[in-house]
Amino acid sequence: MSTRFRFVTLGLVIALIVINYIDRSAISYAVEPLEEVFGITTAQYGIISSVFSVGYMVAAFLSGPLVDRFGCRRVLIAAVTLFSITTALIPVAGSFAGLLIIRLLLGIGEAPAFPAATRTVSRWLPIRERGVALALCGGVAVSGSLLISGPLLTWLMDLVGWRGMFWTLAIFGAVWGVIAIALLRDLPEESPRVSAAERALIASGQEADAGSGRSPVRWRPLLSNRNLWVVAGGYFAWGFMFWGFMYWLPSFLSDAYGLSVNQAGAFSIAPWACGIVGALAGGVIVDRVYRRSPRIRSRFAVMGVALLLAGCSLAPLAIAPTLTVGLISISLGVGFGFVTGGIWWVAAIDAAPDQPGSAAGFADASFAASGIVAPSVMGFIVSSTGSFTSGFVVMAGLAVAGALLMLLVPREPTRAAAPAVETAIESA
C-alpha cells in the first residue's frame, strides 16, 4: 500500500516557515513597551530591526553548506532551538545592546529554514510536484503568515501581555522541534513511515545528478554557476519590492492618504492576500510549463514574465493615484511578484541539483541582502524627498531589470557533466 508521508514532511517545513515569519515580525507589535521598559529610542529600534537581516544574510549563506553537509534534520532542530531561546529572551534583554545581540542571533537561527526546505523538497518530492510544494513554502507560507501575524500577535498581547506573547511564540518553536525529532528525516529511505511504493515514486522523479542526502560543499562550481547568479540577482530584485512594502506600506498609506494606523493595517491586507493567490498560481503554472517543456529556461521565463508584470504594475504609483488605484497597483505588483515566491527554490535546485542546500543558501543570502538595502534606501528617499514616489520608481526599475536578467541570461547546463559530478561527490 502506497503512503503519502512526503506531504507530512512538507507540512512540517511549511509550519516552520510560518513560525519563522511570525517570530521575526513580533517585535514590531511591541515597540512601545520595549521603548518604555528598556529606554530605547525609535532610531535604535530601526537598528535592531536591521541587524536581524545582517545575521540572517550571513547565516543564510553558511547554512546551505551546513544543510548539505549534515542534513536538514540536525540543522533545523539546532536552528529552532536557537531562535526559540532568543525569542524567549527578548522580554528580558534589559537594554539596547541586549536586544541587538538577541535579534542578531534570531536572524542566524531563522536562516536555515529555506535552504533546508529546498533540500527537503528536492529529496522528498518527485520533480513534477515541486513547483506547488515550493510555492507553498516560499510564497503561501510567507504571505499567509503576514496575514495572520497581526490578529494573532495582538490577540496574544491582550491575552498574556507583550512578554507572554514572546514566550508563547518560543513554545510554538519548541513544540515544532519535538514533533520534528519524532517525524522529520533527511531522506525517505530513513523513515519507517514511508512505504516501498512511495519510495519508488519519489526515486523515479529525482534528477540523475541529484546526489546523496549529505555531501561536502564544492565551492568552485557553485560560485561559477551562471544560472545561480541569475537566480540571486532576480531574487534581490523581487526582495527589494517585498521588503520595501513589508516595512513601508502602512506608512505610505497613512502619509499619502491620511489613514489611521488601524485603517492602514486593514488596507495592507489586500496586497498580501494577492500574494497568496500569486504564489499558488506560480506553483501551478511552473509545474505545467515544465511538464510541457522540461528545460531550465522554461522556469526562468515564468519568473521573468512575473517580475516584468510586477514592475509594470507599479507604474501608476509615480503619478499620485487615488487610494483605490494605488492599492490595486500595489496589490497587483505584490501578487505578480509572489508568482515567483516558491520558484526561486525550484530554480536553485535546477542550477545546482547536486548541492541544493548550498544553492538555496546562496540565493537566500541575496534575498536577505535586499532586506538590508530596501528599508534603508526607502527611508533615505522618503526623508530626503518627502515622498515615496522615487522609492516606487526604484522598485519598478529593479523588477524590470531582474526580469530582463531572468529572460535573457540563463543557459541550459551541459548534462554530460553529470557523471563527473557524481564521481566528485563519491570521492569527496
Secondary structure, 3 states (H helix, E strand, C coil): CCCCHHHHHHHHHHHHHHHHHHHHHHHHHCHHHHHHHHCCCHHHHHHHHHHHHHHHHHHHHHHHHHHHHHCHHHHHHHHHHHHHHHHHHHHHCCCHHHHHHHHHHHHHHHCCHHHHHHHHHHHHCCHHHHHHHHHHHHHHHHHHHHHHHHHHHHHHHHHHHHHHHHHHHHHHHHHHHHHHHHHCCCCHHHCCCCCHHHHHHHHHCCCCCCCCCCCCCCHHHHHCCHHHHHHHHHHHHHHHHHHHHHHHHHHHHHHHHCCCHHHHHHHCHHHHHHHHHHHHHHHHHHHHHHHHCCCHHHHHHHHHHHHHHHHHHCHHHHHCCCHHHHHHHHHHHHHHHHCCCCHHHHHHHHHCCCCHHHHHHHHHHHHHHHHHHHHHHHHHHHHHHCCCHHHHHHHHHHHHHHHHHHHHCCCCCCHHHHHHHHHHHHHC
